[in-house]
Amino acid sequence: MIIEKLVAFSNLYGSNEELVLAGGGNTSAKDGDIMYVKGSGTQLATITEDGFVKMSRTALAEIFTKEYPTDDKEREAQALADLTAAKLPGQENKRPSVETLLHSLFDKTFVLHLHPALVNGLTCGKDGEAVAQRLFGESFIWVDACKPGYILSKICYDKMESYKALHGKQADMIILQNHGIFFAADSDEALGDMLFDVMSKLRGELTKEADFSPCEFDGEKAEKCFDVIYDIYGEDAVITFEPSVAALQIAESPEAAECVMKPFTPDHIVYCKANPVYGFCNGCIRGAVNAFEEENGCKPKIIIINGCGFFAVDYTPKGSQTAAALFNDAIKVAVYAESFGGVLPMSDELSDFITNWEVEAYRQKQNA
């Protein structure tokens, strides 16, 4: 059955940390007028049939024929209401993936959306589009960074229509700048072949990889950092300390850390906030955290300390470990991007939009 294949390949790819971290990525399958799409807040590694939301393809298609307000909040609220209305009976307590409309664009049976660090080395690289054209020819659509939700979906819809008019068929792959990649195929085996081909070609372009092996660090300074962080955040804070070779390299100086001081993708914002802070010593931590909180209304999740590496802070072990994993992913993206023209982080405008977007706030809450 289609749903069984959907669950199987979702679990397969979702269990591979080179492809999926935390609640990242989503999948879907079509069966007549029904589309099964991953529910928001679920995880591909463990998702079951019940984790997918049944949607009406007809109702989803009608969304692209409507006019929406230009105001961000009004537009996204109305689009979300229409998306919710496209759920089939019995799905009332489920919330479909934020990228449901993108899945609906493809005619192919199965769709796989991922944002691996290797892919995002390309999508967050200054020469990403040019390299993609060289590697993949005309087999894909490239979409520049833009606001997610309805805006992204409508841009992709228009580009899909243009591609079809030019080539006489749909594109089976969409690459989203500062975001990730979509694959579409009529079989799970074909999806796997497409994924393998893209990952292999990208790996062949790499000139450097991040080294996450443990290394020597200033133990006395790190111990004092723990004390200061607990004093700032409270004794119930959970701290994950990362003193790898790669972490120490970005902690060498503010200049070395500059490549990771702005977010690359929505997932980095959702799981470790838009920006880390940097400190040279224990005395710097409090000032850096206070300045961050004054500007953002919350404390940072990532603190980079010269000579130590970085500390991920949350109030649950899962939250702290996930923040550390996603910041390591950001480091990995930064290193990979060097092979694709140098780092290209998200704009401040786009970062602010995602930070304040209700949809991503919901996803973060579900994965807390």
MOKAGI-V78510 format. One record per run of one state. SS is the DSSP state (hx for helix, st for strand, lp for the rest). FROM is the first residue (numbers start at 1). LEN is the number of residues. If there is no record, write none. Layout:
SS_FROM_LEN ; SS_FROM_LEN
//
This chain:
lp_1_1 ; hx_2_13 ; lp_15_11 ; st_26_6 ; lp_32_2 ; st_34_6 ; lp_40_9 ; hx_49_3 ; st_52_5 ; hx_57_7 ; lp_64_8 ; hx_72_14 ; lp_86_1 ; st_87_1 ; lp_88_8 ; st_96_1 ; lp_97_3 ; hx_100_6 ; lp_106_4 ; st_110_5 ; lp_115_2 ; hx_117_7 ; lp_124_1 ; st_125_1 ; lp_126_2 ; hx_128_9 ; lp_137_4 ; st_141_3 ; lp_144_6 ; hx_150_18 ; lp_168_5 ; st_173_4 ; lp_177_3 ; st_180_6 ; lp_186_2 ; hx_188_16 ; lp_204_10 ; st_214_1 ; lp_215_4 ; hx_219_15 ; lp_234_4 ; st_238_5 ; lp_243_1 ; st_244_1 ; hx_245_6 ; lp_251_3 ; hx_254_7 ; lp_261_5 ; hx_266_7 ; lp_273_4 ; st_277_3 ; lp_280_2 ; hx_282_15 ; lp_297_5 ; st_302_4 ; lp_306_3 ; st_309_6 ; lp_315_2 ; hx_317_24 ; lp_341_2 ; st_343_1 ; lp_344_4 ; hx_348_8 ; lp_356_2 ; hx_358_9 ; lp_367_2
//
